[in-house]
Amino acid sequence: MSLAKRILEPGVSLPPERRRFSDRALKAMIVPLVIENVLQMIVGLADTMMASHAGEGVLTGVGLDNLIITVFIYLFTALSAGGAIVVSQYIGSRDRENANLSANQVFHISGLLSLACMALMLAFGPALIDAVFASKSEAVRNACKSYMWIVALSFPATAVYNAGAAVFRAMGQTRITMWVTLAGNIVNVIGNAIGVFVLHAGAAGVAWPTTISWYLNAAVMTWLCLGTPRGEAVLKRLKAEVKAKVTVRLSETLRLNPSMAGRILGVAVPNSIENTLFQASKVVISFLLLANLPDMHIDANSTGQTFWSLAACMGTAMGTVFITVIGQCVGAGDMGAADWYMRKLTRLSLVLATGWNILVMILCPLLLPLYDLPAETKGLILTVVAIHNLFSALVQPFSGPLSSGLRAAGDVQFTMWASIFATVVCRTFLSFLLVQWIRWPGDYEMGVIGIAIAMVLDWCIKGTMDILRFRSGKWKNRKLI
């Protein structure tokens, strides 16, 4: 606690003229980001609720599928976040030409990567499901294959949307991504209702609306990034006051600029490795531990993940704010301002995360009756959500948003290795220890509870490492542009 207390201290006072972001500007970024993340999580809740009514094995199949699909989503998100760091630093240095070039290269790299990932899953996804989930019923495996094939088609749209969102977030304009996400989510929820309750299409009834909504999001976001007159008019109507406009050109997105691409990948590759290994470790844990547990634990994990993601919305939003603010400060060469904002945003993250997690914990028992699940499963969900939310409020701001700040400053190697150690090594080991070798009194298996405890212990380890790194000041010695 003493380490955390020291980082929460204001530090050296920053003169008003060096404060690049006022409290009002920070609020204008944070509120839309939180709303956007909440909207995405509400759609996740709606997906799992309706999947629970979609037929035998659908909820379990979709839950297992999402463990694999999320690996790719994390990969696209990590790539776009790396691009956002480079774009934000160029904005901070007032180098508009390179800011535009880096934005175009984010689109180029994201498009190529997503096409390769889509082809990979379409070719080998069914065989992977048969190999990994061989112990599951035929109904579960069929639901997995149907959902996997359809959602894999959305990979290019998912990657392109994330690229466009990264550009707007680097400019500090999060209102646009919020509105685009809202439109896509409305399409998704309505489509799910039609697919499940009207067409009775099973897993496909949940998967097709997801894919269609991603393509809608990608098309709108790309159109706005192109800077057309109509797009500019839309931005004005949405009161998007973009001070440092970054523009994408379609012809430029089709060209590879090796130098700029290398600069982006220098951030994105460690970020991608970090995020992909994080999700891959969850997949390994699920395949080797969770998949062999009773379906009650799988359903509790699948539904609990949705509530966990909802609870993590505040931390995710603040991580994006760290990237924009710290990236622009470092790009401008003002490390004193970067230090000051690191402390300020960490304090803000802790306050907001605490209030938000309390709210989600209150909502959890109110929302669970909407799920068609046994009472014993719902009790298990409440337990794992309570464990998660306590640490998400008090520890995750140090292991998540603060880590994004270090990454935005260019300290990507440290954040990568710290995450590999804390998540891949510690979380995986602790998960096996708690699930397979330690039991509750009465010889009761911990199951998904053990996985939840291992997760929050991972945060404790990672948070400690991030605080020590910040206090050392070594993160100030990294240079990207």
N, C-alpha and C positions, 0 to 999 in steps of 0.2 A: 504493500500500500504506500510505503514511503516513496518508491520509485514513481508510482502513478501520481502522487501528490506533487512531486517536483515538476513533472511535465505539465501539470495543470496550473502551475504558477504562471502569471502573466509574462514574466521575463522583462526584458528591457522595453520601455515604452516606445511606441512607434509614432512618429509625428504624423498628423493628419494628412499632410501632403504626400506621404509615401503609402497611404492606405488605398490600394488600388480598388478595393471592394468595400463599399459602405455596408452597414447593417441592412439597409433597405435592399441593396443589390444581392446580398447573400440570401435574404428572405425570398427575393424574386427567383433565385435559382433553386432553393431548397423546396419550397412549397410545390411547384410543378413536378419536381423529381419524386417527391413522396407520393403525390397523387398518381403519377404514372406507375410507380412501382406497386402501389395499392391496387390500381386497376388491373395490372397484370396478375397479381395474386388473387384478386376476386375471380378473375377468369379461371385461374387454377382451381380455386374452390368449386366453381361451377362445373368445371370439367370432371373433377373427381366425384362431385355429388351426382351428376348425370350419368357418369360411367358406372356408378354403383347401381343404377337402375337399368343399365343397357343390356344385361343378360349375364349368363353364367361365365365366370372367369374374366370378364372384361376389365373390372377394376384392378384385379391382380395383374392381368396382362399389361394394361397401360402403365401401372406402377413400375413393373419390371422393365418395360421398354424405356420409360423416361430415364432410368439409370444410365442407359446407353446413349440416348439422344442428348441428354444434358451434357455429356462429354463434348459433343460437337458444338452445342450452343455456347458452352464455356470457351471453346476454342475461338469461335467467331467474336465473342464478347471481348476476350483478351486481346485479340488482334486489333479490334476497333479502339479499345482503351489505350493500347500502345500508340496507335495513330493519333488519338486525341491528345496525348501527352506532347508529341512532337508538334502538332498543330498549335496547341496552346502556348508552347514555348516560343514559336515563331510569332504568334500574336503579341506576346509580351515584349519581344524584341522589335516589334513594328515592321517585320519583314513580310509584307503581304504577298509578294511573289512566291516565296518559299512556302508560305502558309497555304496558298492555293495549290501549289505543286504537291505538297504533302497530303492534302485532302484528296486530290485525284489519285494518288498512289494507294491510299487506303482503300478506295473503291476497287482499284485494279487487283490488288493482292487479295482482298476479301472475295471478289468474284471468282478468281482462279481457284482459291482454296476450297470454296464452297462447292464448286462443280466437282472437284476431285472427291470430296467427302460424300457427296450425293451418289456418285458412281460407285464408290466403295460400298456403301450401305445397300444400294439396290442390288449389287452383285452378290454380296456375301452376308447380308443381314439375315435372311431366312436360315441359312446354314448355321450361323452363329447362335440364333435362338434355339434351334434343335439341339445344338451341342451343349449349350450352357443350361438351358431349362428343360433338359431331358426328363427330370424327375417330376415336372409339372404335368397337369392333365392336358389332354388334347385341346380342350376348350380354351385353356389359358394360353397355350402355344399358338393356337390359331388367332386369338385376339392380338397377341404380340406381333405376329407376322403382318396382319392386316394394318395395324396402327403404325408399325415401323415403316412399311413400304410407302404409305401415303405421306407420313410426316417427313420422310427423307426427301421427298420432292420439294419441300419448303426450304431446304438448306440454302440455296442461292438467295432466296428472298430474305431469309433471316440474316444472312451475312451482309447483304446490301443495305438493309434497314439499319443494322448496327453501325455500318460505315457512315451513313448519313446522319444518324443520331450523334455519333462521335464528333462530327464536324460542328453541329449546332451546340453541343455541350461544351466544346472547346471555346466557343465564342461566349459562353455563359448564358446562352439562350435555350433554356429548358422548357419554356412554354410550348414551343412547337412540337417537341417530341411527346409532350403530354397529350396534346390534341390529336396527334396522329395515332398514338396508342389507344386513346379513347375510341376513335372511329373503328380501328381494327378489332378492339375488344367487343364492341357492340355487335359487329358482324359475327365474331366467334361465338358469343353466347347465344344469339338468335339461331345460328347454324347448328349449334349443339342441341338446342331444344327441338329443332325440326328433325335432325338426324336421329335422335334417340327416341323421342316420344311420338313423332309423326311417321317417320320412315322406318323406325325400328331397325336401324342399320348396324347396331352393335358398335364394335370398336371403330368401324369406318365412319359411323355417324358422329363420333367425337373427333376423328382425325382430319376429315376433309375441311370442316370449318376452320381448324387451326391453320392448315396449309393455305387456304384462301385468304384468311386474315393477314398472314405474313406477306403475301404478294401484294395485297392492298397497301399495307404499311410501307413496303419497299418502294412501290410505285410513287406514292405521295411524297415520301421523304426525298427520293431522288429528284423528283420534279422541283421541289422547293430548293434543293441544293444547286440546281442548274442556274438559278438566278434569272429566270425568264420574267418579262414584265408582269404577267399575270401572277406568277409566284410571288414577286415582290409586293403586289397589291394584296395578296392573301396575308403576307407577313404583317403588313401595315394594319389590316383589319383585325388581326389577332394581337395587335399592340406589341409586336416583336421589335423592340428597339435594339437593333444590332449595331454596335459601335464599330466593331472591326469585322466587316463582312468578308467571309471566305467563300469563294465561288468555285463550283465544280464545272468542268467542261466535258461533255460526253466524249469528244474525240481524245481528250487527254487521259481519260480513264482507261482507254484501250491501249495506251502506250506505257511501256515499262521504263522508268527512269532508275537505272541501277543504283546510282548514288543515294537518291532520296529513299528508294525502297530499302536499301541497306540500313539507312538511318532508322527508318520505322521498324524494320525487323530487329534491329539491335535492342529496341525496347519491347517489341511485341513477342519475340521468340522466348525470352526469359519469362515474360508475363504469361504466354501461352503454355509454356512448360509447367509453370507454377499452377495455373488454373486447371490444365488438363490432367496433371498428376493428382491434383486434389480430387477431381471428380473420378479419375480412374481408381484411386484408392477406395472411394465409396463404392464403385462398381465391384472391385475385388471383395470388399467386405460383404457386399450384398450377395455376390455369387457364392462365396465360400461359407458365409455365415447365415445371412438373412434368408437366402433361397432354401436353406435346409431347415428353417424354423417353420412352425405351423402357419397356415395362411393368415391367422389372426395377427401375427407379428408383422407379416408382409403388408397387410391392409393398414395396420396401425402406423407402420413406417411411411407408407404411401400417403395416407391422409395427414399424418404428423408433419411430413415434409412440406405440405402445403401451408400448414399453420406456422411452421418454422420460417418458411420463406416470407410469409406475411409479417412475422415479427421482425425479420431481418431487413424489411423495407427501409427503415430509417438509416441503418448502417450502410446499405447499398447506395442510398441517395447521398449521404454525406461523403462516401468514397468518391463519387463523381464530382462533388463540389471541391474536394481536396485536389483532384487532378486539374481542374480548371484554375483554381486560385493559386496553388503552389506552382503549377506549370507556368503561368504567366509571370509570377514573381521571379522565378528562376530564369525564365527567358529574358527578363529585363535586367538580370544581373543583380537583383536586390535580395541577397540572402538573409539580410536582417528582417526584411518584410516576410520572407518565406518562413523564418523561425517564429515570428510573431503570430502569423496566421496558423501555423501548425498548432500552436498552443490554444489559440482562440477556437479553432474548429474542433479540436479534441474535446475541449470543455463543452462546447455546444453539442457535440455528438453524444457525450455522456448524458447530458440533461434530456435531450430529445429521445434517446434510446430508452432511457428509464421510463419516461411517461408513456411511450409507444408500446413497450412490452407489457406494461401493466394493463393497458387498454386491450391488447390482443388476448391476454390471459382471461380477462373478464368476458370477452366475446366468445372464447372457445366453447364453454359449456352451453352457450346459447345457440351456437351454430351446429354443434354435433347432432342434435335431434333431426337435422335435415338429411343426415346420412343414413342409408339403409344398411346399418351395421349392428352386430350383436352388442349388448350392453357391456360385456367383458372387454370387447375391442375398444369401445368408447372410453372405458376407464383407463385402459392402457395408453390411449392417445392423450388423455388429460395428464397422465404422469410424465410422459416424455416431453410434452409441450411445456409443462411447469419447469422441468429441469433446463430445457433450452432457454426459456425466456428469462430466467434469473441471471444466467451468465451472458445472455445476449444484451442485457441491460448494463451489466457492471463490468464486463471484460471485453466483449466483442469490439467496442469502440477503439480499443488499443490494438487489437489484432487485425481489424479490418480497415476502417477509415484512415487511421494513422499510417498503416502500411501503404495505402494508396498515395498518401502524401510523400512518403519516402520514394516511392516509385516515380511520382511526378517530378521529383527533383533529379531523377536519373539514377537513383540508387537501386537499379533493377536486379543486379546480381545478388545483393544481400537479401532482398525480399524473396527472390526465387529460392535461394538455399535455405533461408529460414523457414519458408513454407514447406519445402521438401522434408526438412528435418521434423518439423512439428506435425505436419499432416500425414505425409507418406510413411514416415517411420513411427512416430509416437502414436498417432491416432490408430494406425493399422494394428500395431502391437497391442495397444490398450484394448481395442475392440475384441481381438481374439482372447486376450486375457480375461476380460470381463464376461464375455459371452460363453466361452467354452470351459473356462477353468475356475470361475468364481460363481458361487450360487448364493441366493438369498437364504436366510434362515428357513428351515423346512425343506431344504433341497430344491428350491424353486429356481428355475432358470431365469436369468436376467433378460435374455433375448434382446429385443429392441431397446430396452432400458439401458443395457450395457453399452450399446452403440451410441446412445445419446450422451451418456456420461463420458465416453471416450472423446466424443466431439468437443464437449466444453472444456475438457482438460487440454485438448489441442489448442484451444483459444488461449488458455492461461499461459501455456508455454510460448506460443507465438507472440502474445501481447507483451510478455516480459522481454523477449528478444527485441521487439520493435522499440520499446521504451529505452532500453539500454543503447540501441543504435542511435536514437534521436539525441539522447544525452551526450553521446560521444562526439557529436558534430561531424562525423565522417561522411554523412550523407551530403554535406555541403561541398564536397570536393569532386563530385561527379559532373560531367559535362556531356550534353547531347548534341547541341547545335553550335 
